[in-house]
């Protein structure tokens, strides 16, 4: 997806989160904790993983935004996401990626607890909105294990893309569990 403004990213990420909510609606505890054959994580573990990754991304964005504020260069309103990065993201959509150990779920966190953490993460992103809109974020980046150096804007886009990827995976797992 192409984003023209920071508002576009916020709107897309909220829509993605609503899709996750809808996918999980009406799911039982047994369905959430069932592990279908040939699968690595339960739905509950996937939701925990999403919350962990979002938390890490909020911290990365906070640090990158602080760096941008220190630089003091105002935003001209454009978003700089390279075509090369967009292509990498598209190619990764069909790959099975191994999550680094630091973002793997414990399996001991309920979906309710993970959603509480996600709400806190969304509140942190909401608090960053003015800075996302006000500063040029192209000067600082932080490395992603698969995609290389990403700016705060790219990390923010990635947070929604990551949630969308796992929402689709949860939908597939739920179908398997309900068979």
C-alpha positions as a printed NumPy array, in Angstrom:
array([[  0.   ,   0.   ,   0.   ],
       [  1.161,   3.506,  -0.769],
       [  0.87 ,   6.18 ,   1.874],
       [  0.721,   9.877,   1.056],
       [  0.56 ,  11.227,   4.609],
       [  1.154,  10.235,   8.215],
       [ -2.64 ,  10.36 ,   8.609],
       [ -2.875,   7.612,   5.965],
       [ -0.603,   5.382,   8.054],
       [ -2.588,   6.013,  11.241],
       [ -5.859,   5.266,   9.432],
       [ -4.515,   2.093,   7.801],
       [ -3.093,   0.801,  11.083],
       [ -6.405,   1.392,  12.878],
       [ -8.257,  -0.464,  10.121],
       [ -5.796,  -3.361,  10.374],
       [ -6.306,  -3.514,  14.137],
       [-10.082,  -3.545,  13.654],
       [ -9.647,  -6.499,  11.267],
       [ -7.687,  -8.359,  13.967],
       [-10.499,  -7.647,  16.45 ],
       [-13.067,  -8.95 ,  13.989],
       [-11.023, -12.066,  13.216],
       [-10.833, -12.893,  16.921],
       [-14.493, -12.088,  17.674],
       [-16.386, -15.064,  19.013],
       [-13.308, -17.234,  19.359],
       [-13.27 , -19.581,  22.328],
       [-10.392, -20.084,  24.774],
       [ -9.971, -23.613,  23.4  ],
       [ -9.659, -22.271,  19.855],
       [ -7.159, -19.638,  21.01 ],
       [ -4.9  , -22.188,  22.664],
       [ -5.205, -25.068,  20.191],
       [ -2.129, -25.913,  18.148],
       [ -3.055, -27.444,  14.79 ],
       [ -0.643, -29.975,  13.324],
       [  2.285, -28.525,  11.376],
       [  1.917, -25.168,  13.131],
       [  4.442, -23.575,  15.466],
       [  2.286, -21.131,  17.437],
       [ -1.279, -20.995,  18.715],
       [ -3.538, -18.023,  18.01 ],
       [ -2.935, -16.804,  21.557],
       [  0.821, -16.93 ,  20.948],
       [  0.461, -15.04 ,  17.667],
       [ -1.468, -12.256,  19.396],
       [  1.207, -12.119,  22.116],
       [  3.887, -11.905,  19.402],
       [  2.063,  -9.006,  17.697],
       [  1.936,  -7.133,  21.019],
       [  5.648,  -7.74 ,  21.701],
       [  6.672,  -6.551,  18.237],
       [  4.439,  -3.465,  18.455],
       [  5.955,  -2.6  ,  21.836],
       [  9.458,  -2.836,  20.382],
       [  8.473,  -0.743,  17.364],
       [  7.002,   1.989,  19.575],
       [ 10.302,   2.175,  21.489],
       [ 12.315,   2.323,  18.251],
       [ 10.053,   5.063,  16.88 ],
       [ 10.325,   7.059,  20.111],
       [ 14.147,   6.975,  19.872],
       [ 14.152,   7.879,  16.179],
       [ 11.698,  10.711,  16.768],
       [ 13.875,  12.065,  19.589],
       [ 16.814,  12.06 ,  17.176],
       [ 14.732,  13.911,  14.581],
       [ 13.663,  16.47 ,  17.194],
       [ 17.309,  17.011,  18.133],
       [ 18.15 ,  17.572,  14.47 ],
       [ 15.296,  20.099,  14.392],
       [ 14.648,  19.807,  10.664],
       [ 10.926,  20.352,   9.993],
       [  8.955,  17.974,   7.817],
       [  7.953,  19.111,   4.368],
       [  4.972,  16.737,   4.568],
       [  6.342,  14.085,   2.212],
       [  6.816,  10.456,   3.151],
       [ 10.035,   8.836,   2.023],
       [  9.579,   5.091,   1.548],
       [ 11.819,   3.72 ,  -1.144],
       [ 10.514,   1.532,  -3.94 ],
       [ 13.258,  -0.97 ,  -3.04 ],
       [ 11.898,  -1.289,   0.508],
       [  8.326,  -1.589,  -0.748],
       [  9.499,  -4.401,  -3.035],
       [ 11.26 ,  -6.158,  -0.141],
       [  8.065,  -5.969,   1.909],
       [  6.009,  -7.389,  -0.949],
       [  8.482, -10.239,  -1.463],
       [  8.451, -11.066,   2.252],
       [  4.657, -11.324,   2.296],
       [  4.86 , -14.868,   0.964],
       [  7.92 , -15.953,   2.943],
       [  7.869, -17.777,   6.232],
       [ 10.167, -15.705,   8.424],
       [ 11.635, -16.884,  11.715],
       [ 10.993, -14.416,  14.516],
       [ 14.079, -13.476,  16.531],
       [ 14.081, -14.942,  20.016],
       [ 13.443, -11.551,  21.645],
       [ 10.   , -11.326,  20.016],
       [  8.916, -14.943,  20.373],
       [  5.864, -15.484,  22.58 ],
       [  6.051, -17.168,  25.956],
       [  2.626, -18.741,  25.6  ],
       [  1.765, -17.507,  29.096],
       [  0.029, -14.278,  28.082],
       [ -3.714, -14.25 ,  27.46 ],
       [ -5.258, -12.555,  24.466],
       [ -6.868, -10.075,  26.86 ],
       [ -3.456,  -9.173,  28.305],
       [ -1.94 ,  -8.885,  24.818],
       [ -4.769,  -6.589,  23.736],
       [ -4.161,  -4.423,  26.805],
       [ -0.524,  -4.088,  25.71 ],
       [ -1.628,  -3.314,  22.129],
       [ -3.928,  -0.566,  23.435],
       [ -0.954,   0.913,  25.341],
       [  1.137,   0.683,  22.157],
       [ -1.545,   2.489,  20.122],
       [ -1.718,   5.182,  22.826],
       [  2.073,   5.592,  22.571],
       [  1.787,   5.948,  18.781],
       [ -1.011,   8.483,  19.234],
       [  1.26 ,  10.513,  21.526],
       [  3.933,  10.507,  18.793],
       [  1.641,  11.77 ,  16.056],
       [  2.602,  15.43 ,  16.239],
       [  6.291,  14.525,  16.04 ],
       [  5.675,  12.166,  13.095],
       [  3.973,  15.062,  11.308],
       [  6.35 ,  17.835,  12.402],
       [  9.868,  16.528,  11.83 ],
       [ 11.898,  15.259,   8.897],
       [ 12.404,  11.609,   9.797],
       [ 14.708,  10.701,   6.926],
       [ 17.936,  11.415,   8.832],
       [ 17.852,   8.564,  11.359],
       [ 17.26 ,   4.858,  10.962],
       [ 17.361,   1.669,  13.008],
       [ 18.129,  -1.762,  11.541],
       [ 15.471,  -4.422,  11.041],
       [ 16.765,  -8.025,  10.953],
       [ 15.276,  -8.701,   7.488],
       [ 14.746,  -5.286,   5.882],
       [ 17.835,  -3.341,   6.929],
       [ 17.818,   0.261,   8.12 ],
       [ 14.32 ,   1.733,   8.529],
       [ 13.216,   5.244,   9.428],
       [ 10.567,   5.91 ,  12.074],
       [  7.973,   6.281,   9.316],
       [  8.962,   2.93 ,   7.803],
       [  8.881,   1.226,  11.208],
       [  5.395,   2.672,  11.787],
       [  4.205,   1.359,   8.434],
       [  5.807,  -1.992,   9.235],
       [  3.891,  -2.235,  12.524],
       [  0.603,  -2.256,  10.596],
       [  1.932,  -4.586,   7.927],
       [  3.153,  -7.003,  10.583],
       [ -0.243,  -7.022,  12.287],
       [ -2.003,  -7.536,   8.939],
       [  0.294, -10.448,   8.086],
       [ -0.463, -12.185,  11.375],
       [ -4.179, -11.377,  11.22 ],
       [ -4.339, -13.337,   7.959],
       [ -2.338, -16.134,   9.584],
       [ -4.724, -16.175,  12.556],
       [ -7.671, -16.458,  10.169],
       [ -6.057, -19.499,   8.536],
       [ -5.281, -21.071,  11.922],
       [ -8.83 , -20.485,  13.099],
       [-10.136, -22.307,  10.043],
       [ -7.855, -25.267,  10.829],
       [ -8.885, -25.298,  14.488],
       [-12.588, -25.25 ,  13.575],
       [-12.371, -28.146,  11.103]])
